[in-house]
Amino acid sequence: MENSPATDLSTPLSSGLVNAINGLMSGTLTVRDTEAMDNFGEQEMAALDAVVATLVKKTYLTRFVDTRYQIAVENPPATKALPTMTVVCQNCQNVVNLPLPDNRWYCVVRGLRIGFVRGWENVKRVVLHVPENKYAAYGTKETARKAFLLALAANEATVIVTTDFAVAYEPLVTGDGFLYP
């Protein structure tokens, strides 16, 4: 069996990675710990992602929120205006606004799924009826990951379970982030 970067323990763990893992496990992850992640290599990030996936599965299997009795939502469904590109039809000269691809990274701390993921298309299905302060756009994967880890350590992340409708998810494209469940 070949070792993956997340399970290869032939090299010692850096103190920054150990601090980040300990902070996550104890709920005391600090901004200073996340700043140390800027110096992490690929193996350290893979190891940290594996710890996060394990921690989220253990924690959130017992922390689901049932929305059967919370259907009256004050906030409208999540909608965001995406930047558009204007195109003029050569036949009829009508102006058509086409959406630009959204390559921003999002941190979702409350929704049908939680995590950090690229693109509004992946986010909008999991944050329906969720206040906008429970998800945010970031410029890079690293900053979205840090925001998610800090929220996770502060016990602010919540998976919403609904019995009103079935939810089916398409799998994420490799490299597009992490969503649980």
C-alpha positions as CSV (number, residue, x, y, z in Angstrom):
1,M,0.0,0.0,0.0
2,E,1.5,3.3,-1.1
3,N,1.5,6.2,1.3
4,S,-0.5,9.3,0.4
5,P,0.8,12.8,1.3
6,A,-1.8,12.9,4.1
7,T,-0.6,9.6,5.7
8,D,3.1,9.7,5.0
9,L,4.7,10.2,8.4
10,S,8.2,9.4,7.4
11,T,9.1,13.1,7.8
12,P,8.5,14.9,11.1
13,L,5.6,17.2,11.3
14,S,6.4,20.9,11.5
15,S,5.5,22.8,14.7
16,G,3.1,25.0,12.7
17,L,1.2,21.9,11.5
18,V,1.2,20.4,15.0
19,N,-0.2,23.7,16.4
20,A,-2.9,23.9,13.7
21,I,-4.0,20.3,14.4
22,N,-4.0,20.8,18.1
23,G,-5.9,24.1,17.8
24,L,-8.5,22.4,15.6
25,M,-8.9,19.4,17.9
26,S,-9.2,21.5,21.1
27,G,-11.2,24.4,19.5
28,T,-8.5,26.9,20.2
29,L,-7.2,27.5,16.7
30,T,-5.9,31.1,16.5
31,V,-5.3,33.6,13.7
32,R,-1.6,33.1,14.4
33,D,-1.9,29.4,13.7
34,T,-3.6,30.1,10.4
35,E,-0.9,32.6,9.5
36,A,1.6,29.9,9.9
37,M,-0.3,27.9,7.2
38,D,1.1,30.4,4.6
39,N,4.4,28.5,4.9
40,F,2.9,25.0,4.7
41,G,4.0,22.8,1.8
42,E,1.7,20.5,-0.2
43,Q,2.2,17.6,2.2
44,E,1.3,19.7,5.2
45,M,-1.8,21.1,3.6
46,A,-2.9,17.6,2.5
47,A,-2.4,16.3,6.1
48,L,-4.3,19.3,7.5
49,D,-7.2,18.7,5.1
50,A,-7.3,15.0,6.1
51,V,-7.5,16.0,9.8
52,V,-10.3,18.5,9.0
53,A,-12.3,15.9,7.1
54,T,-12.0,13.5,10.0
55,L,-12.9,16.1,12.6
56,V,-15.9,17.4,10.7
57,K,-17.3,13.8,10.2
58,K,-16.9,13.0,13.9
59,T,-18.3,16.3,15.1
60,Y,-21.1,17.0,12.7
61,L,-22.7,13.6,12.7
62,T,-24.1,14.5,16.1
63,R,-24.6,18.3,15.6
64,F,-27.1,18.5,12.8
65,V,-29.9,21.0,13.1
66,D,-33.4,19.8,12.0
67,T,-35.3,22.5,10.2
68,R,-38.8,20.9,10.3
69,Y,-39.9,23.5,12.8
70,Q,-37.8,26.4,11.5
71,I,-39.3,26.8,8.1
72,A,-40.3,30.4,8.5
73,V,-37.2,32.1,7.4
74,E,-36.8,35.9,7.6
75,N,-34.0,36.1,5.0
76,P,-34.8,35.7,1.3
77,P,-33.1,32.8,-0.5
78,A,-29.4,33.4,-1.2
79,T,-28.9,35.2,-4.5
80,K,-25.8,37.1,-5.6
81,A,-25.3,39.2,-8.6
82,L,-22.4,37.9,-10.5
83,P,-20.3,40.1,-12.8
84,T,-21.4,40.0,-16.4
85,M,-19.9,40.4,-19.8
86,T,-21.9,42.4,-22.3
87,V,-22.2,41.0,-25.8
88,V,-24.1,42.5,-28.7
89,C,-25.9,40.1,-31.1
90,Q,-24.7,40.6,-34.6
91,N,-28.1,39.8,-36.1
92,C,-30.5,41.8,-34.1
93,Q,-28.1,44.2,-32.2
94,N,-29.7,43.3,-28.8
95,V,-27.4,43.6,-25.8
96,V,-27.0,40.3,-23.9
97,N,-25.4,40.1,-20.5
98,L,-23.6,36.8,-20.0
99,P,-22.3,35.8,-16.6
100,L,-18.5,35.6,-16.1
101,P,-17.2,32.4,-14.5
102,D,-17.0,32.8,-10.8
103,N,-13.6,31.7,-9.6
104,R,-13.8,33.1,-6.1
105,W,-13.5,30.8,-3.2
106,Y,-16.3,30.6,-0.6
107,C,-16.3,29.7,3.0
108,V,-19.6,28.2,4.1
109,V,-20.1,27.8,7.9
110,R,-23.9,27.2,7.9
111,G,-25.8,25.4,5.3
112,L,-26.9,22.0,3.9
113,R,-23.2,21.4,3.5
114,I,-20.2,23.2,5.1
115,G,-16.7,23.8,3.9
116,F,-14.7,25.9,1.5
117,V,-15.4,25.6,-2.2
118,R,-14.7,27.4,-5.5
119,G,-17.5,29.1,-7.5
120,W,-21.0,30.4,-6.7
121,E,-22.6,27.5,-8.6
122,N,-21.3,25.1,-6.0
123,V,-22.3,27.4,-3.1
124,K,-25.8,28.6,-4.0
125,R,-27.4,25.1,-3.6
126,V,-26.1,24.6,-0.1
127,V,-26.9,28.1,1.4
128,L,-30.6,28.4,0.5
129,H,-32.3,30.4,3.3
130,V,-29.0,30.9,5.1
131,P,-28.1,34.5,6.2
132,E,-25.3,36.0,4.2
133,N,-23.0,36.4,7.2
134,K,-22.7,32.6,7.3
135,Y,-20.9,32.3,4.0
136,A,-18.4,34.7,2.3
137,A,-16.3,35.0,-0.8
138,Y,-12.5,35.1,-0.7
139,G,-9.8,35.7,-3.3
140,T,-7.8,32.5,-2.7
141,K,-8.3,28.9,-1.5
142,E,-6.0,29.5,1.4
143,T,-7.9,32.4,2.8
144,A,-11.2,30.6,2.5
145,R,-9.7,27.5,4.1
146,K,-8.4,29.6,7.0
147,A,-11.8,31.3,7.6
148,F,-13.4,27.8,7.6
149,L,-10.9,26.4,10.1
150,L,-11.3,29.4,12.4
151,A,-15.1,29.0,12.3
152,L,-14.8,25.2,12.9
153,A,-12.5,25.8,15.9
154,A,-14.8,28.4,17.3
155,N,-17.7,25.9,17.0
156,E,-19.6,28.2,14.7
157,A,-20.1,25.7,11.8
158,T,-23.5,24.0,11.5
159,V,-24.9,21.5,9.0
160,I,-28.6,22.0,8.4
161,V,-30.7,18.9,7.8
162,T,-34.1,19.2,6.3
163,T,-36.8,16.7,6.0
164,D,-38.9,18.8,3.7
165,F,-37.2,17.8,0.5
166,A,-34.5,15.4,-0.7
167,V,-31.1,16.9,-1.5
168,A,-28.9,15.4,-4.1
169,Y,-25.4,16.7,-4.7
170,E,-23.2,16.5,-7.7
171,P,-19.6,15.6,-6.7
172,L,-17.2,18.5,-6.7
173,V,-14.6,18.7,-9.4
174,T,-11.1,17.7,-8.1
175,G,-9.4,20.8,-6.7
176,D,-12.7,22.7,-6.2
177,G,-12.6,22.5,-2.4
178,F,-14.2,20.6,0.4
179,L,-17.8,20.3,1.4
180,Y,-19.3,18.0,4.1
181,P,-21.4,15.9,4.0
